[in-house]
């Protein structure tokens, strides 16, 4: 059993993570960041839930870049082949569920 107080979690570097669980090849990690990630495409599906803060999620759809502002409690689902990059607006804590070993 684990209880994680996500608002208390910080990391020594941007996108530092706390591994919460690994279940049948799927990982659940809590990330802290105050810096953008990098454009990427996961090798599987990804669930990205903002637990604290605000994140601008940039993604490409039909060759056009779009941006969705995600607030605390919002969830972004990246399907297979969805190119995306997260840009936090200040510090943010994010729960990411994805295939083990994904980018």
Rosetta blueprint (number, residue, H / E / L):
1 X L
2 X L
3 X L
4 X L
5 X L
6 X H
7 X H
8 X H
9 X L
10 X L
11 X L
12 X L
13 X L
14 X L
15 X L
16 X E
17 X E
18 X E
19 X E
20 X E
21 X E
22 X E
23 X E
24 X L
25 X L
26 X E
27 X E
28 X E
29 X E
30 X E
31 X E
32 X E
33 X E
34 X L
35 X L
36 X L
37 X L
38 X L
39 X L
40 X E
41 X L
42 X L
43 X L
44 X L
45 X L
46 X E
47 X E
48 X E
49 X E
50 X E
51 X E
52 X E
53 X L
54 X L
55 X E
56 X E
57 X E
58 X E
59 X E
60 X E
61 X E
62 X L
63 X L
64 X E
65 X E
66 X E
67 X E
68 X E
69 X E
70 X E
71 X L
72 X L
73 X L
74 X L
75 X E
76 X E
77 X E
78 X E
79 X L
80 X L
81 X L
82 X L
83 X L
84 X E
85 X E
86 X E
87 X E
88 X E
89 X L
90 X L
91 X L
92 X E
93 X E
94 X E
95 X E
96 X E
97 X E
98 X E
99 X E
100 X L
101 X L
102 X L
103 X L
